[in-house]
Structures are given as C-alpha cells and as structure tokens.
C-alpha cells in the first residue's frame, strides 16, 4: 500500500527566511509519481510540481526547489526567501498509476505561516 | 477558458439526509475524480468517472455514489448523511489521453452535516 507522511503539521517563519517542507513516501512500485500542491484558504488545490520515479534530478523554479532522494524515499520542498503570500497548506502526494488523472494519495499537509 | 467549477459552494444538511454535489470539468477534459478532505487532513480519493462509468474507487462505503453525464460533468451523491461526512469535497478533472497525471482541481464544496 502506498503512504505519504508529512511529519511537520505546522511551520511558522518570518518573511525572507528559507523553509523546507518534508515529505516521506512508501510504495512497492518502481514506477510512481510524486507531487506537491498548495492549498490557500480558498480551498482550491494548486499544482506545483510533478516528478517521476526515474528522474532524481533536483528542480528549481524561482524561489521554489525540490529535492528528490529515492534512497531515503523523500521528496522535500524548499521555499527560499519566503513571502507572506506563501502562507498556505502544502500537500505532498503520490500516484502509482500511469494513466492521466490517476488517483492521488495525499499526506496530511503542512500549514505554513509566513509572518511579516 | 473556464477551469473546474463546483456547486454549491457551501451546503448544510441534517444527519440522515441525502446530498448531491456537482462538478463541471475544465473544457476538453473527459475524466472526473472526487476527493473528500476532512478538516485538517489531506484529500482522500473517493472515485473517478470516465465515459460515464466508475473507473476507480477508493475506500468509501456505498452511501457514496456518482454519475457522469454525456457532457462529462459529474455528480457526487451521499445518502444517509453522517456527522463524519462533514468535509470539503473536491473535484478534479483531466484528459485521459492527455499529459499523464495532469489534473486540475476545483474550489470545492464545503458540506456541513448537523
């Protein structure tokens, strides 16, 4: 069975600090996809990134970066120079199905609060 | 280009009643998935519809049922509501032959059962 663990329930930082959100996953499949979503107070899930299990290259997109390590089954997300607008709940998710729109298994989420 | 829309935005029902939630997928999408998100938790997969049939189902009782219409819109029905059904219900749409794993989520319907 697949499982996603986000051990950090809440994180509070001051604006311009760097912050890392942890994600650990469990799966028996060798082919799988990992995701990060942002959920602002409005409730809509906003897609941030998708990585497949064969691509362990780290990725950077502006202030966001992701570190994927298969050896430790982790897919951590770092926000550099955080801003108040980054305040939201962030979810890590896993999918083992290669079809489009396949079911996602989400972690419990990390509530990030960035204070001015 | 309209994204995924859901109605209603909020809903209050009494225990034992039945409820119907609606979802219109993003233009061009043919697959709809439903998720339940209890307060303080991550979304949980309920089921997915494609070509008007249920294609995948999560670990939810038969009280949860759905339907997909020829125009790809979908309904989620919950019978005999329980207090524990109170949650945000999210709809996600995708194109089965499209980019793998590309899904778009709607804003959700917040259901409160009293």
Interface residues (C-beta under 8 A of the other chain):
Chain A: X4 X33 X35 X37 X42 X43 X44 X45 X46 X47 X50 X91 X93 X95 X97 X98 X99 X100 X101 X102 X103 X104 X105 X106 X107 X108 X109
Chain B: X31 X33 X35 X40 X41 X42 X43 X44 X45 X48 X56 X58 X88 X90 X92 X93 X94 X95 X96 X97 X98 X99 X100 X101 X102 X103 X104 X105 X106 X107 X108 X110
